[in-house]
């Protein structure tokens, strides 16, 4: 688990107050990540930490405990082709937000931001990610917190717990998409290596 610090300034009654905002990162192999179901690790020099972990088992999930005011999830989009990606994200057992896409994937892209939580209270939380579609490649999670609680007058920060109300979220542009990329495993490759769990293209 990686931690970095950023100096943030705020103003209260005309006075400048500084506090350190902490960013925590957990990649797909972090000891704090609890996997349930069938997940397969994969090495790739272009991914965060040079590896990601994928599943195409419906209901396979991953849970992570963290202390922070917001958490984001980043994923790899592969293999090339057309298939159903449907993943749910729930914080503290709240309503699940869905990332659902069936668009054609022409190239492998890395570090795609696929989920951002609502504002959370600065306490411990748990995020659960569940695969509901044909295939999902998990990259890493990143969260932010601070050594002082959110402003009581800020409606966006005043909220506590989890979930974003059960909405469906869209895919963001990839943070990194190296070019050229090494050849991606195809759906045919998955069928050769893991015939019992491999997704079939639509």
Secondary structure, 3 states (H helix, E strand, C coil): CEEEEEEEEEEECCEEEEEEEEEEEEECCCCCEEEECCCEEEECCCCHHHEEEEECCCCCEEEEEEEECEEEEEEEECCCECCCEEEEEEECCCCCEEEEECCCECCCEEEEEEEECCCCCCEEEEEEEEECCCCEEEEEEEEEEECCCCCCCCCCCCCCCCCCCCCEECCCCEEECCCCCCCCCCHHHHHHHCCCCCCCCC
